[in-house]
Amino acid sequence: METNVSDLILHQYAFSTFSEKVRVALGLKGLAYRCVDIAGVPPRPLLEPLTGGYRRAPVLQVGADIYCDTNIILPALERLFPAPQHPTFYPDGNEGLARALAFAWERAIWIPTIGVLTHFIGEHIPPEFIKDRKEGYLYVDISKEAMAPDLPLYRQRVTAQYAWLKTQLADGRRFVFGAAPSALDLACYQTIYLLRKNCPADVDTMLGIGGSACPIPGWYERIAALGQGTPTPMSAEDAFAAARDTKPAPVTHLLPNGDPGGLPAGAKVTVTPDDNARVPVAGTLVAASDTEIVIHRRDPQAGDLHIHFPRLGFDVLPA
Ligand SMILES: N[C@@H](CCC(=O)N[C@@H](CS)C(=O)NCC(=O)O)C(=O)O
């Protein structure tokens, strides 16, 4: 069954940078979508039943199919809206590299980036936000006072990551792999966006990306210019009803017994992020591969759901 763009529902909040990655991905593909503004701090009572407890943002919903984590959202958009009709996230045969390096970049740079952010604007972060991120998300105290002693380390780690990006872009290419943007560009962009969007311009100087000789600002502008697609606001209630009033799509792109660990279709499993917000989502295995997994969950109000996760970054265990 063909996916209609009006079926795409992005649950996100404005200052979520991983959401920004998906907004720009939708811009790159030139897609229209519904956009649900979720709270920056849980509870998110109409989203949690759809995700089975997965708590991070963003989440992509297509009817009763729920995609948790940008590393499954982008491959799903690529499958549902493929090249050549839509620009690809994986140009020039670079899918493996784009996926691997995007994952590595986001993992390595996330806490150091937050360390730099708090140096500039930490005093404006509300205490309830800091408490939530410590207890339910990062398990790290991101208050300005707690992060400040390690600022020199955070700065080193961020600049060391930016260094390879500068090297790659130094020959004047438009994007990391050449003429076309990729999922890797979007991953790098979103973490830099967190800083450039929220900090004074000195942040560029601190991280060595100021000045006309540096290729990063020009590259950054080219990615921002991809836009955010065409969002139409949607209420959480309407998104919930869209899941409740439909059935999950049959899974045809994965094998029922494709789990590399040998778990069969129908097995009770939990799927849990292996880094932060480690809430296990329980369900029945529908289909899997070494890159993705789909579980079925029946919610008392929302009904039958398929929840999709990437394998990299998630632990799948028999329940
Ligand atoms: N690996 C995840 C990371 C997502 C993530 O950490 N998102 C942040 C927002 S930018 C988050 O969920 N923060 C806690 C929250 O909003 O509950 C992905 O690629 O989607």
The ligand as an ORCA input file, in Angstrom:
! r2SCAN-3c Opt
* xyz 0 1
  N      19.167      8.341     19.258
  C      17.966      9.156     19.351
  C      18.242     10.371     20.240
  C      17.012     11.255     20.409
  C      17.178     12.253     21.545
  O      18.042     12.097     22.417
  N      16.334     13.282     21.532
  C      16.297     14.253     22.595
  C      15.695     15.551     22.120
  S      16.715     16.392     20.948
  C      15.408     13.747     23.703
  O      14.677     12.794     23.502
  N      15.443     14.374     24.882
  C      14.637     13.918     25.973
  C      13.171     14.056     25.750
  O      12.752     14.895     24.939
  O      12.399     13.348     26.397
  C      17.507      9.528     17.961
  O      18.324      9.515     17.028
  O      16.302      9.778     17.777
*
